[in-house]
Amino acid sequence: MYTDPIRVFWVPGCSACVKTKEFLTSLGVPFESVNLLENEQGAADLAKLGAKSLPVVSRGEKFTFAQSLDQVAEFVGRKRDGVERLPPEELHRRWQEFLAVARSLIVEIPVDKLGHHPIPNRLERTVLGLAYHIFQIPDVFVRNVAGEFEDWAHYVNLPAPDDMKNNADILAFADASIATLTGWWDGLQDRACLWTVRTYYGVRSGWEVLERQTWHSAQHTRQLQAVLEGFDIPLSKTVDAKLYDGLPMPVALWE
């Protein structure tokens, strides 16, 4: 019989953090929500666990990284039944559509809004940083599956370079990232994606990681679109909500 409570360590604006909390709620698993930006003791507790990436689900001195919902379910002793992933080809198609919308949104960001902080109390992520992050995801994904590194969370959360200052700079990176993803897919021999990828939270199937990073970009594209809509900017292109169908998207936008 477990006596230690389940705890979820998270920060606002983190797509996986949102999904993890919603997932545990859907399983009927009670948990203590630990927002690291507001809870100094929680940050100290996480450091004591030795976990350096978020989100993290813990019980006592044991924890699991929550990038894989399958691992989260196993950790809390629940079954995750009836999981059906979209086919890899459809995931790639949708990912490219999300990126195309994100690219269009970048063109329409007013220059004076690039330094705006869309997430209250998370000042390190500006609108520029959010736009950049959307295209970090496919770039880091390709490097991860190629075996360049396992800790993709570290690389995908690096800040935008100091010389990235305007819309054109972000677009140049976006175009390079889209080309990288397209080139990877065009050269992929096993498109069933049943091969494995080494990640910091274990060896996972390529299919699972492809799904994870597809909805990762999708969630942040959704956030960027909401930010620009909040600025009352008429947008030439927005995400067709049907593209979210079948993806394990969070319901909440930020937290």
Residue pairs with C-beta under 8 A, 6 or more apart in sequence:
2 59
4 59
4 60
5 30
5 31
5 32
5 59
6 24
6 29
6 30
6 31
6 32
6 57
6 58
6 59
6 76
7 31
7 32
7 34
7 42
7 45
7 57
7 58
7 59
8 17
8 20
8 21
8 24
8 31
8 32
8 33
8 34
8 55
8 56
8 57
8 66
9 34
9 36
9 42
9 45
9 46
9 51
9 54
9 55
9 56
9 57
9 58
10 17
10 18
10 20
10 21
10 33
10 34
10 35
10 36
10 54
10 55
10 255
11 17
11 35
11 36
11 37
11 54
11 122
12 35
12 37
12 119
12 120
12 121
12 122
12 254
12 255
13 118
13 119
13 122
13 125
13 223
13 254
13 255
14 54
14 55
15 215
15 216
15 219
15 220
15 250
16 54
16 55
16 66
16 67
16 216
17 54
17 55
17 66
17 255
18 219
18 250
18 251
18 252
18 254
18 255
19 69
19 248
19 249
19 250
20 55
20 57
20 66
20 69
20 72
21 31
21 33
21 55
22 250
22 251
22 252
23 69
23 72
23 73
24 31
24 57
24 72
24 76
27 73
27 76
27 78
29 76
29 78
31 57
34 42
34 45
34 46
35 42
35 255
36 42
36 43
36 46
36 54
37 121
37 122
38 121
45 58
46 56
49 56
49 58
49 61
49 63
51 58
51 63
51 65
52 154
53 65
53 67
53 151
53 153
53 154
53 200
54 66
54 153
55 65
55 66
55 67
56 63
56 64
56 65
56 66
57 63
57 64
57 66
57 72
57 75
57 76
58 64
59 75
59 76
62 75
64 71
64 72
64 74
64 75
64 201
65 71
65 200
65 201
66 72
67 153
67 199
67 201
67 212
68 201
68 202
68 204
68 208
68 212
69 80
69 248
70 80
70 83
70 208
71 201
71 202
73 79
73 80
84 246
85 91
85 207
85 208
85 211
86 94
86 211
86 246
86 247
88 191
88 192
88 193
88 206
88 207
88 210
89 191
90 246
91 210
91 211
91 214
92 181
92 185
92 210
92 214
94 214
94 218
94 243
94 247
95 138
95 181
95 213
95 214
95 217
95 218
96 178
96 181
96 182
97 239
97 240
97 243
98 214
98 217
98 218
98 221
98 239
98 243
99 134
99 135
99 138
99 174
99 177
99 178
99 181
99 217
99 221
100 237
101 221
101 225
101 237
101 238
101 239
102 131
102 134
102 135
102 174
102 217
102 220
102 221
102 224
103 171
103 174
103 175
103 178
104 235
104 236
104 237
105 131
105 221
105 224
105 225
105 228
105 235
105 237
106 131
106 167
106 170
106 171
106 174
107 167
107 171
108 228
108 233
108 235
108 236
109 127
109 128
109 131
109 167
109 228
110 231
110 233
111 166
111 167
113 127
113 231
114 126
114 127
114 128
114 165
114 166
114 167
115 126
115 127
115 128
116 126
116 127
116 227
117 123
117 125
117 126
117 127
118 125
118 126
118 127
118 130
118 223
118 227
119 125
119 254
124 159
125 133
127 224
127 227
128 160
128 164
128 170
129 159
129 160
130 220
130 223
130 224
130 227
131 170
131 174
131 224
132 160
132 164
132 170
132 173
133 156
133 157
133 220
134 174
134 217
134 220
134 221
134 224
135 170
135 173
135 174
135 177
135 178
135 217
136 155
136 156
136 157
136 158
136 177
137 156
137 213
137 216
137 217
137 220
138 177
138 178
138 180
138 181
138 213
138 217
139 176
139 177
139 180
139 181
140 152
140 155
140 156
141 152
141 181
141 209
141 210
141 213
142 180
142 181
142 184
143 149
143 152
143 155
144 150
144 152
144 155
144 197
144 199
144 209
145 184
145 197
145 206
145 209
147 198
149 155
150 198
150 199
150 200
151 199
151 200
152 199
152 200
153 200
154 200
160 170
163 169
164 170
164 173
185 191
190 206
192 207
193 205
193 206
193 207
193 210
194 205
194 206
194 207
195 205
195 206
196 203
196 204
196 205
196 206
197 203
197 204
197 205
197 206
197 209
199 209
211 247
211 248
214 247
215 247
215 248
215 249
218 239
218 243
218 244
218 247
218 249
219 249
219 250
221 239
222 239
222 244
222 249
222 253
223 253
223 254
225 235
225 238
225 239
226 253
228 235
229 235
